[in-house]
């Protein structure tokens, strides 16, 4: 497995932990709003994880990003002042960057593979 993918998956796993904590903070602060979507934990930084778990995690990340966008469009500015929501936005940006990088490396390595 490509070393870049292992490093990116490790970084994604760490950032997903940050997202999980921010998600809990948001749920505690505002129980009237639907909590941010769950993003499943990746088991490890392996090729099997990429083949089996990654497609579902990518879809979950897309849902979480849409949730974050809906919060930022909300007319209530409370979300912009709340540390939990700022942490949520920060972790979503980081997860999105890692996911895009993983997708890019996957695309490049697939196109380089002669089989």
Beta strands, then each sheet from edge to edge (+ up, - down):
end
